[in-house]
Each structure stands twice: as structure tokens, then as C-alpha cells.
């Protein structure tokens, strides 16, 4: 007579034979595995063992519900509303896969199928979808998803083909993305807006990332189209305003030097938005006009100037550098002078230290877009601009789960006060006046 391995409520492991197994109240007999079979399952992997236990438990739950509806097996009652009708093949969702099971059936007296609530509950694909999305967002391709399902030899997974996984992933992430891109924005909750573009396939997608009063970053909107297209950027910003983005108390917009971006910001926000031109982009543009022999010392001078805490000192250092470049490298000098004052907006507002470093460039969104590029690199064929836009959004949602608050976020109240003063919306307050250079 084979022995059974059972676990009591107090955690003790016991061995019982078949004759005593029915007397063990704390574990259904169908879940009590013979010791030999248990050892084989452990060797095959813990996941396979959990799958076996989960499927057995679901079988017990369905059988218990059926007994409540039609009575115990083998006991006939005239007043019963339905009767047993054998078993049929079915499936349930367990640990991120569809698993084949034998489900008990019942029919009503008028020969209608009785659907068990337990079976319907076990078929809900929410858990499967969550598992699919989690795996794919962490780098598992649709081709490789099946290989991540441990224990598939013991209980084969269903619904994990490449096409099914792609469809489920796209549908779920599309819904999440739609919810995010239509979500209302709390009035005054966004202090800074970082706008940048990313190239995906043959398309460009403009991204707007918001930074709230707590220093947290979140995706606000995106729009497929060239960053050089003013209409595209303007449409994106207007959508944010319609959803509640306010600039009444001032708004900092961090962006590169694209004229379309600047024109769109001016058209939508007017003087209520202050632009901080990305210092990293500006540095790259200046260096592009220089020979290799001059790039190192010019880069060093730019870093020193942008690192100055005082606005007037930083501006004077940049102007001296432009004058020095004028004779031998006029293109670099012109590039440096173009928009020079907007590269020092945070200096002019008197924002010090880590917060200035965090908001002086579009690196805030660039780090998130690096995740997008990694995700998009797996796509072999881009069907449309909408396809590219959706993938950028999915990648950003994936990156958002790892976002940390920006460095220097404790100084954001100082930034808010400086923005109010800069746009003339400051009211009498007791806070100290910030030096504006």
C-alpha cells in the first residue's frame, strides 16, 4: 500500500497509508501525493509541483461546488435541480499559462448545461495577461515566452504561441496606454515638462514627460510625427492643456533647440512657460562644428561655465568662449550664442545644486527612451506610425515602473516660487526672495 505525504495545519509533515488518508481532514485526498511521485516532481522543478497542486485544488473546488448543486456523488435526490453529466476537457489559468484539465459537468432537468462558478473564475485570463505583460516588459520576446514557463513538460501550457502572446500583450498594453494618455491632470500638479523625440523605424515620436511637485516623473503624452513639425508638437501640448495641465503659476519646459518645439511652447503657453534649453544638446551642437583637436578643451570650458552657480558668471564665461571661437571656428561661436540665455534659465531663476543639474537637460526623458529603444529593437517590421507610437508608449510605461524621483526634488518649492515670480503671478508671501542674477 503506497504511503502519502501530507502537511498538517501546524506545518508538520506526516506519512499515512491509503486506508488512513481519508481520515486526514486538512488536505483533500486528491492533493495528497505519493512520496515517490512527490520526489519525482521536486526533481522536475518546484513550479511543476505547484502547478500540480493548484490544478488538484481547483478540481476539488469544482467537485465541491458540483456537490452543493446536485448533491453528493452516488446519492440520488428527486428534488435536485440538476444531475451529473460526466466530465469534459477544459482549461484553467495557472501561473501565467493555460493548463488543460478535466472538468466535471452537470445538466439541469431541462437539459441545459450548468456552468460552475469555480470553473469560470479559474478561466479568467487576467492573471495570465499580467504574467505575459510582466515577462515581455522584462525582456522576454514573444518567441521565447514558452521557454520561460517552467514545468511545461509536466503540464503543457496552452495559449502561449507567438501570435497569441503578441496579441494579448498588444491588447493589454494598448488599454493601459490609452488610460494613461486620457487621464486627467491635476491642476498645478505638474511643475516641469520635459519634451523630446525618439526615432523608431521610419517614424519619430514626440514624448512629453511630466515632473510633479514631489519630484516624480510620469508619462503625460506622446504623438507620432517629426519633432521639426510645429503642428505635431503643438497638438501634443494642447492635448495636455485640455486634460488639465496648467501654467497659471508658471511652468518650466525642458527641451532641445528645435525651433518647432520652441514655437509650439510659445503658441500654447505664451509667457507663462519658461524654456530651459538642454545643455547637453547645446554642447553637442557646438562640438559638431569643431575639429577633433579643439573638442576636448571647448567641452571642458562649457562644463565649467554650466557648473557655475551664479547666472552672471556663467553667462560671462560662455560669452568669452564664443568670442574666442569666433576667429577660427565661427560656426561653433554662432551655435553657442544661439539660445545662449535659455540654456541658463535655471541659473537665472537662482535654482542651485542637484535640482539645477537634473533639469538643465533632457536626460530625464533620455534615460527612459533608452528603454524604449531596447524594446523597439526587437521589432523586425514596423507596420505604421501608430504601431511605432504604441511601442514607444509601452516602453515608457515599462520604464516608468523603475523611475526614481529626480535629484534635488526637495528644492522644487523653491523652483515653484521662482516660476511664479518670473511670470508676475507671485502674490505677497513670506518666503525669501531668490537671487535672479
C-alpha positions, 0 to 999 in steps of 0.5 A: 500500500503506497504511503502519502505525504501530507502537511498538517495545519501546524506545518508538520509533515506526516506519512499515512497509508491509503486506508488512513488518508481519508481520515486526514481532514486538512488536505483533500485526498486528491492533493495528497501525493505519493512520496515517490511521485512527490520526489519525482516532481521536486526533481522536475522543478518546484513550479511543476509541483505547484502547478500540480497542486493548484490544478488538484485544488481547483478540481476539488473546488469544482467537485465541491461546488458540483456537490452543493448543486446536485448533491453528493456523488452516488446519492440520488435526490428527486428534488435536485435541480440538476444531475451529473453529466460526466466530465469534459476537457477544459482549461484553467489559468495557472501561473501565467499559462493555460493548463488543460484539465478535466472538468466535471459537468452537470445538466439541469432537468431541462437539459441545459448545461450548468456552468460552475462558478469555480470553473469560470473564475479559474478561466479568467485570463487576467492573471495570465495577461499580467504574467505575459505583460510582466515577462515581455516588459522584462525582456522576454520576446514573444518567441521565447515566452514558452521557454520561460514557463517552467514545468511545461513538460509536466503540464503543457501550457496552452495559449502561449504561441507567438501570435497569441502572446503578441496579441494579448500583450498588444491588447493589454498594453494598448488599454493601459496606454490609452488610460494613461494618455486620457487621464486627467491632470491635476491642476498645478500638479505638474511643475516641469515638462520635459519634451523630446523625440525618439526615432523608431523605424521610419517614424519619430515620436514626440514624448512629453514627460511630466515632473510633479511637485514631489519630484516624480516623473510620469508619462503625460503624452506622446504623438507620432510625427517629426519633432521639426513639425510645429503642428505635431508638437503643438497638438501634443501640448494642447492635448495636455492643456485640455486634460488639465495641465496648467501654467497659471503659476508658471511652468518650466519646459525642458527641451532641445533647440528645435525651433518647432518645439520652441514655437509650439511652447510659445503658441500654447503657453505664451509667457507663462512657460519658461524654456530651459534649453538642454545643455547637453544638446547645446554642447553637442551642437557646438562640438559638431562644428569643431575639429577633433583637436579643439573638442576636448578643451571647448567641452571642458570650458562649457562644463565649467561655465554650466557648473557655475552657480551664479547666472552672471558668471556663467553667462560671462564665461560662455560669452568669452568662449564664443568670442574666442571661437569666433576667429577660427571656428565661427560656426561653433561661436554662432551655435553657442550664442544661439539660445545662449540665455535659455540654456541658463534659465535655471541659473537665472531663476537662482535654482542651485545644486542637484535640482539645477543639474537634473533639469538643465537637460533632457536626460530625464526623458533620455534615460527612459527612451533608452528603454524604449529603444531596447524594446523597439529593437526587437521589432523586425517590421514596423507596420505604421506610425501608430504601431511605432507610437504604441511601442514607444508608449509601452516602453515608457510605461515599462520604464516608468515602473523603475523611475526614481524621483529626480535629484534635488526634488526637495528644492522644487518649492523653491523652483515653484516660487521662482516660476511664479515670480518670473511670470508676475503671478507671485502674490505677497508671501513670506518666503525669501526672495531668490537671487535672479542674477 
